[in-house]
């Protein structure tokens, strides 16, 4: 992606004291890790935008690319590869050459939170970045929420009432501005290992999102 707008992402952001302190401690323990806010990855005007929760300690926080190097990224990138959206099914590090076609991946919270659990104030502090990024999704495009928190953050960023778009796996909403919101359980280790989310379930949701996003000319076979 060409230069990321500063309204989407600030590499030096220190809006959240708890997260800033946590990143500093993590950087001291892992000096070769990225340990900064993690930038979006993919096309700037993508018709498909995937929104996760936050960087993982040994994943995006280490590599500097969303869902790269952690367990959650295994299913995500395998699925995107099966759908012809990712150039390969493995996302190892930010310099591995992987590319996305008409797709971008970002997070509701750009910094690593303790125990992978951002608090409400941190989600709210990062929401203006998400709101600015969402504006780039064109009419007819699709925003995919991975998990309830991402879904809620998207609703807030779009000034939508949650009661009108409740979260659920496989839910889809035709938004007032002509775009779509499709939601899935997060592809976390907990969800996949407990069977709450299977690869078939995730593929079905992502295939549907791709079908809507790409002018409905996308193969469902």
Secondary structure, DSSP 8 states (H G I E B T S, - for coil): -----TTT--TT----HHHHHHHHHHHHH-TTS--S----EE-TT-SEEEEES---TTTHHHHSSTT-SSHHHHHHHHHHHHTT-BSSS----TTS---BSSEEEEESS-S--GGG---HHHHHHHHHHHHHHHTTS-TT-EEEEESHHHHHHHHHHTT--GGGS---TT-EEE-TTS-EEEEE----HHHHHTTSS-HHHHHHHHHHHHHHHTTT-S---
